[in-house]
Amino acid sequence: MGPYGLFLTNYEKIGYNRPMKSEKSCGAVLYFRSEDGILFLIEKMNKGHYALVKGHVERQETELETALREIKEETNLDAKIDTSFRLETEYAPAIGVMKKVVYFIGELISQKAIPQAEEVKEILFLPFDQAYSILTYQNDKAILKSAIEYINRK
């Protein structure tokens, strides 16, 4: 049994057994209500993938402080965060690294986005189906699906 539950991680399968470095990031599924329905903010990153807003926790920040800072840094937008929606996901971005990401949901206060040039190539506002299909990673797709379900229950 692997250290992360009942299943072996990919690194255990190949015999990698050194201690994993832990990282933590926080972010949010961002949306706004338009005349055409709910639109979600998706970032096209400079590395080519499509993702939700997130970033590393700095110093003694809370999860909420990190999410708000990352939203502002990456998009120049403000959002009203709903912390009752809080989902975690974990993945290994590199050998020897395990990253935990905490996502909240946030309704955007404005839509005049300015991408952070160092990381973000383009900011898109898309309806759920398009946002879901364009996201690169399955973890992000699962978080987005949970977010639309949460919004529809409200």
C-alpha positions, 0 to 999 in steps of 0.5 A, spaced: 500 500 500 502 506 498 503 512 503 497 516 499 492 510 500 490 504 498 493 505 491 500 505 489 502 512 486 506 512 479 512 513 482 512 507 487 510 503 481 517 505 478 520 504 484 521 511 486 521 511 494 524 517 497 520 522 501 516 526 497 516 534 497 510 537 499 507 543 496 500 547 497 497 552 492 490 555 493 485 558 487 478 558 485 473 557 480 471 564 477 465 565 474 460 571 472 452 571 470 451 574 463 445 575 459 448 568 456 448 564 462 454 563 467 461 564 464 467 561 467 474 564 467 479 559 464 487 561 463 491 559 457 498 559 460 504 561 457 506 553 457 500 552 453 495 548 458 489 551 460 487 551 467 483 554 473 486 560 477 491 558 482 498 559 486 503 557 491 501 559 498 506 564 501 509 565 508 503 565 513 498 566 508 491 563 509 488 559 504 483 564 502 488 570 502 492 566 497 486 565 493 485 572 493 492 574 491 493 569 486 486 571 482 489 579 483 496 577 480 494 573 475 487 576 472 487 583 475 480 581 478 476 581 484 471 576 486 467 575 492 469 568 494 464 563 497 468 558 502 463 554 503 465 551 496 472 548 498 475 542 494 482 539 495 486 535 489 493 532 489 497 530 484 505 530 482 507 535 478 514 532 478 518 526 481 519 527 488 513 532 489 506 532 491 502 538 490 495 539 494 491 544 491 485 547 495 479 551 490 474 555 492 469 558 488 468 566 486 463 570 483 467 575 479 466 583 481 468 585 474 470 582 468 476 587 465 481 582 466 489 583 465 493 577 464 499 576 468 504 576 462 509 572 466 505 566 467 498 567 463 497 568 455 490 569 455 484 569 459 477 566 456 470 567 459 466 560 457 460 557 458 461 550 462 461 546 456 466 549 452 470 551 459 470 543 461 472 541 454 478 546 453 481 544 460 487 540 460 487 536 466 482 532 469 483 534 476 481 541 473 475 538 469 472 535 476 473 541 480 469 545 474 464 540 474 463 540 482 463 548 481 457 548 476 453 543 480 454 547 487 452 553 483 446 550 480 444 548 487 444 555 490 
